[in-house]
Amino acid sequence: MQRYHAKLKGLPLLLIFGGISLCAMVSGFIYSESAGSHAKTATLINWYAKTGNAYAIRNSQGEIYLYVNIQSGQPDSTQRRIPLNVSLVLDRSGSMQGEKIAYAKRASKFLVDQLSKDDYLSIVNYDDQVEVTSPSQPVKNKEALKHLLDKIYDRGATNLSGGMLEGFTQVKTTRKDGYVNRVLLLTDGLANQGIVDPAALKRLVEGKYKEEGIALSTFGLGADYNEDLLTMLAETGRANYYFIDSADKIPQLFAKELKGLLNVVAQNAMVQINLPAGLQCEKVYGYPYDVKNGQVQVRFNDINANDEKAILIKLRPSAPLQSGFDLGCVLAYTDAQAFTPVKEECQVHVSLTSDAAAYEKAQDANVEELLALFEATEHFDEVMMAVDSREYEKAKDKGNQAIIILKEKQKVFNSPKLEEQITKMSVYVRSLDSVKVATESERKMFQKSNKAMNYEVKKYKKASY
């Protein structure tokens, strides 16, 4: 593996490329070889790109994998943090009565206490009606905001789309570049008023992110909300999804989200892969993506301190390969503290070979391991979909078959992450006979818990529960 150490505007950056990959010269960069070191500085975004194999088989149309890894450090604590422009959107439907709404208020007050006069906050509540508890404004009178929160009480149905849309509207009214612009949506029930079609909601959230730069995090509480919908909305909104199994955990997960918001090191982050003619993108594991004019774009929105993004892209030739090729990789983002745009580029080269032994020897074990992990999450999703449809025997068969395959792969990789996934799937499959006779509420909680764990793996995150 070749490693290149680069410096841009006085900040060191390590670029690592697998096989015989080459780094493109970028204006302002100075390159020198570094023997196995990895940059560990406080304010940097470190990243590398490599293919799963330095070779492709001549005249083949087999899949080609590109792996991009992004890691962030800790921001300089002496510098002013990036300010927030946040809308807190709270479900106040009748099912939120009692502990649920009490803990939601407590978590909201905690959020208020952590903000400064440089931050903007709006508070929206919704049932079948949508109300603005407090319009978007600088956080100056915290006691007044907490007093307004105390006046929210449970009542009607669930107009999730209306509350969410008003949250977007509030953030837009005070939206500024250089701020973290985000809606935080909490619900415990199904959307049964306003826009309820998932495809329509997805288009709405996608438009708000792409056109206005406003992200969406979702918090699902209890057994009765649609976890597939909230996960999809959070992914489309380029932020985070949280499953809250009991009301007393609302403050804990609000605190986790807020910690990320207060430690953003990069904004508008995007990876772009420039594909050569004849090479097509089949999928990107774990993240929404766009393909247009030979470019694959994966947008992350914000990158927090001490974060990691693992992107695996599956490519395939449209015709038998006749020559080697380069993959142009671009990482673009805005430095959140300096508020300056950064664009870094490299070329990852793939050569052709007719030597099957050379190809096999050049396989990158790390990329193969990651592929096995992502495929494991897909198998798990398929098993859980069967349980959603009450096809328990089909789910057990699918699960057991997937576990056999994963155990064979684990013999090769000896991967802690893959072993953990095998354990989770095994426990899940063994539990299905009990789930089959469980109450509806128990079954829903079982599904939500396991889907949330699988979501964390797909996003390469540490579990939050």
N, C-alpha and C positions, 0 to 999 in steps of 0.2 A: 504494500500500500504506500502511495506517495502522500506526503504531508507538506503543506505549504503554510508558512507563517506570514501573515500580511499585516500591514499597518496602514490605517486610514485616519488622517487628521490626528495623529498622535495616539490612536487607540489600537492596541493589538487585536488581531482577529485570526483565528485558526481555521483554515479550510482543509478538509480531509477528503480525498477522493480515492475510491477503490480501484484495484487493478492498475491499468495504465492510463487512468483518467488524467486529463490535463486541465490546469486552471487558466482561464483567460486573463490576459493582462487588463487590469482596470485602472483608469487614470487615478493616480495618487497612491497606488499600492506598491509596496516594496516586498519582494519575495525572498525567503531564505528557507532552506530545508531545516526541519526540526525533527530530531530522532525520537519519535514516540511521545513527545510532550503534548499536553492539552492546555490551552489557555484558560486560566482561572482568574479572571479579573472581575471587579465589582460592577462594572457598568456596561458590559458587553453582551451582544448577541453572538454566540458562537454557533456555527452551523457547518454541516458537511453534506455532500451528496455523493452517492456511489450506486453503481448498478449491482444487481445480484450476481453478475458474472462479467468479467472483462471481455468475454467473447460471446458471439452468437454463432450458431451453426450456419455455414454457407448453404444457400438455397432452401433454407427452412422458413417457416412462418410461426415458430414457437414464441411463447410469451417471453417478454423481457421486463424485468422489474427495476425500477429506479427508487432508491430510498433517500429521503431527505430528512435530516435530523437537525432540530433547532433547539438550543438551550440558552437560557438567560441567566445572568448573574444577579447579584444584589445591587440595587441602586445606591448611589452616593447619598447617605443619610443627611449630609450637610446641605444638600440642595433641596429646594422647594419641590414638594410632590406635585404631580399633575392634578389639577382640580377636577371635581366631579359635577356632572349635570345628570341627576338621577330622578326618575319618577317611580315612586313606590305605589303599586297598584294592588289593593287588598280586596279579596273576596269577602263580602259581608252577607252572603246568602244564608238562609235559615239553618243550613247544615253546619255553619261555622259557630253555632252557639256554644256557650260554655268555655271550656279550656282552650279550644282552638282559637277563638277570636281574642281571648285574654293573652295567650302567648304570642299571637301575631302582633298585638299592640305592644307588648313588652319588647319584642324583637325590633319593632319599628322605632321605639324610643331609644333603644341602644344605638341604632343607626343614626338617629338625629344627634345623639351625644358625640358621636365620632366625627361628625362633619364640622367644617370651619366656615367662616364668613365668606371665604372664596368659593365655596361650593354652592351649587343650586340644587334645590330639592322641591319636588311637587309630590303631593299625596292625593291619590285617587281611590275612591271606594266604589264598589259595584255589587248589585244583585241583579234584578231585572232592570233597574235604573242605574245610571252612572252619575256620580257626583264628584266634583273636585273639592276635596276637603281643604286643600291649600294649593294655590297655583304656583307654578315654578318661580322661585325667587331665592335670593341669597339666604343662607342659613344664619340669621342674626338673632332671632328671639326663639331659642330652643324650648323654653318653657311654654310659650304660646303654641308651638307646634305639637308638643306633647299633650297639651290641654285639648287640642283639636282631635288628636288620636283617641282620647278618652271618650269622645262623643260618638265614635263609630260603634254601632251595635248590629247584631244579626237581624235579617228580615227575609227577603224574597227569594227569587230564582237566580239563575247564573248567566248573566250576559257577559261572558268572558271576552268576546270580541270587542264589545263596547268599552269595557274597562281598559283593555289593552290599547285600543285605538286612542283613547283619551290620554293614556300614558305617553304614547308616541307624540301626540299633539303637544303635551306639556313640555316634553324635552325639546321639541323642535322650536318652541317659542323662545327659548333661551339658549339654543344650540350655538356653540362656539368651537372653532378649531382650537386644538390644544387642550380640550376637555375630554374626559371620558363620558360619553353620551350613552346612557343605558336605561332601559325599563326593567324593573323587577316585578314580576307577576306572580302572585300567590293565589292558589285556588285549592279547594278540596272537593270540587264537584264537576259534573259534566257540563259542557257548554250547551245550554238548552234555550237560549235567547240570542237574538242578533244573528251574526254569521256563525254557523255551526259546521259547515263543510270543511274538512281538513285541507283539501286542495286549495280552497279559496283563502283560508287562513295562512297557508304556507306562502301563497303569492303575495299576500298583504305584508307579511313579515319580511320576505325577501326584498320587496320593493322599498320598505322603510330602511333596511340596511344598505342596499346598494345606492339608493337615491339620496338618502339623508344621513347616512353614516350612524344610525342609531341601532344599537344592539339590544338583544332581549335575553334575559335570564328568567327561567321558570322554576317555580317551587310547587311541587305537588304534595298535598297533605292528606294522609289517610288512605282509605280503601276505594273511594268512589270516583276519583277523577280518572281521566283517560291518559295513562302514562305514555302511550305511543304518540299521542298528539302533543303533549308537553315536551317530550324529547325531541320530536321533529321541529317544533317551533324554536326551541333553544338552539338546535343545530343550524337551522335556517337563519336564525338571528345572531349567529356567530358568538354565542356566549355559553351559559352553563345551565344544566338541568339538575335539580336536586329532588330526591325522593325523601319525604319526611314521614316516618312511620308513626310518630307520636307527637302530639302538640308541643310537649316540653322540649323537643329538639329544634323547634323553629328558631329560637335565638342563636343556637349553635351554628346552624347552616347559614343564617343571615350574616353571622360574624365571619364565616369562611368566605362568603361572597364579597363582603366588604373588605376583608384583608387583601383579596386580589385587586379590587378596585383602587385601593389606596397604595398599591405597589405596582402600578403599570409602568413598564420600562420601554415599551414600543407600541405604537398605534398604527392602524391601517396596514397591518403586516400581511404580506402576500408572497407566496412562492409561485413563480411562473416557469413553466418548462416549454422551451421552444423545440418543437418536434421537427425532424427532417421530413421531407416528402416521403410518403409511403409508410410512415409509422403512425399508428392510431392508438388513442388512449381507450382502454376498455373499462377501467374503473380506478377510483382512488379510494383506498381503505380509510375509513374513519372520519372523513371530512367531506362537506359539500364541495363541489367543484364545477367549473365551467370549461368547455372546450370550444374554441372559436379560432378560425384561421390558423390552424396548426399550433395553437398555444393552449396549454393546460394551466388553468389558474386556480389556486387554492388560497382562499382568503381566510385569515385567522382573526382579523380585527385586532384585539389587544393581546399583548404578551406580557404576562406578569413576571415579577421577580422570581428567580429560582424555578422557572417553568421549563417544560420540555414538550416539544411537538415532534411526533414521529409520523411521517407521511410515507406511505408505500403506494407507488403508482404502477399499475399493470398496463403494459404496452404490447402491441402486436403488429407485425408487418402486414400490410395489405397485399403484398406479393412476395414471392421467395427472395430472400436477401442475396444481393450480388456484390455488395461492398460494405465496408465499415461505415460508421456514422458517428456524429457528435450530438449530444443532448445539451442544449443551452439552458443552464439553470440560473434563475434570478431570484434573489431575496430582496424585497423592497419593504421599507417600513419608515415610520417617522420616529426619530429619537424623542422620547416623551419628555426628557428633561431639557435638552437643547432645542427641542422643537424644530429640528432640521431633518429634511428627507435623506434617507440613506438607500443606496442601491448597490448591491454587490452581485457579481456575476462569475460564473465559471463554466467550463466545458467539460462534460464527462464523455469520454471516447469509448466506443465499443468496436472491437476488431472482429473480423470473421475468421473462422477456422473450419476445417473439415476433419479435424482430429478430435474424435469423441472423448478420448482420454484426457486431452489437454483441456477441453471444455469442462469435463467433470471435475478435474483438479482445480479449476479456477472458480468454482462455485463459492460464493461468499456465505459462510455459515451464519453470520449475524442476520443477513437479509432473509435467508431461508428460515431461520428461527422466527423472525418477525412475521413472515408470511404464514407460518404454521399457527402463530398466535392469533392473527387476524382471521384466518380461516376457522379457527376454533370458535371465535366469537360469532361467526356467521352460522356455524353448526348449532350453537347454543340458541341463537335467535330462531332458527327453524324449529327446534324442539319446543321452545316456549310458544311459538305460534300454533303448534299442534295442540298444546294444552289449552290455549285460548279458545280453540275450536272444540274442546272437550274430546279430542282424539287421543286418549291417554295411551292406548296400546301402540299407536303409531309414534307417539312421542317417545315411549320407552325404546322402541326398535331403533328409531333415528338416533337417540341419545347413546344407546349401547354401541351402535356401529361407529358413531363419531369418536367415542372414548377409545375403542380399539385402534382406530387410525391414529389418534393423538398419542396413545401410548407407544406405538411403533416409532413415531417421530421423536418422542421424548427420549427413546433409547439412543438416538443420534445426537440430539442437542443438549440433553441434560440441563434444561432451562428451568429456572425457578418460576418464572412467569407462566410457562406452559404447564408445569406441574401443578401450579395453583389452579389454573383453569381446568385441568383434568379433575382435580379434587372437587371443585365447585360443580362441574357437570355430573360427576358420579353421585354426589350428595343429592343433587336435584333429581336425578333419575330414580334413586332409591326412595325418594320421598313421594313419588307420584301416586302410589297406591293409597297413601294417607290423604293426599290432596284430593283424590277422586271422591272421597267420602267426607271431606271437610265442608264447613259452612261456606257460603258464598263470600262472605267478608274475609275469611281465612284464606281462601283461594286467591282472592284479589291481592291481598297483602303479600302472599307468597310470590306471586308473579311480579309484582312491582319491585320487591326487594331484589329478586334475581335479575330482572331487566336492568335495574340501576347498577348492580355490580358489573354486568356485562358492558354497559355503557361506559363505565369508568375504564375498563380494559381497552375498549375500542379507542377511547380518547387518550390512552396511555397515561391515565391519571392514577394517583393513589386513592384508595377507597376513602370515603368521607364518613363512614359510619362504623 
